[in-house]
Amino acid sequence: MRAVEVFLGDRTFVFRDAVVDDVPALAALLADDVIGRDREDPADPEPYLRAFAAIDADPAHLLLVVQEVDGPVAATLQLTLLPGLSRGGLLRAQIEAVRVAAGSRGSALGSTMVRWAVDEARARGAGLVQLTTDARREDARRFYEGLGFVPSHVGMKLDLRRVSG
């Protein structure tokens, strides 16, 4: 992906692929909310660097960074393409880890980013875009519903770090 400039009001943002130097800022964004601060540890960069290397090496993943021109990282999301047999072999896209820095919230950056990800998924051949949001994030759920996403499934997780095998 090449860098794309997006104009929102009087602000200009650049949408681009993440690079390894972005990892500390991305980890800090992930930790900058009431849920993330309990599960993220940006002080330890190693797990984030390992994850970045795996994401960066796989063309099925896109890690987006958004920043104001010559400014700090303002937002991020991950888009992953998932081939599957269901729905007639439909390629689906998964949006994950959507975060907007506090100073950029309310600028329409989040909705612009998600719409960009949907367009990117379509351009890459996906026929369905899905995402999950933590059940405690009621504002996020309303946000995604406002963008046309429907709560069609119940998401479930099993944290393998906490369950003995």
Summary of the structure (lengths in Angstrom):
residues: 165
radius of gyration: 16.1
end to end distance: 40.1
largest distance: 53.3
contacts: 416
relative contact order: 0.14
helix: 36%
strand: 26%
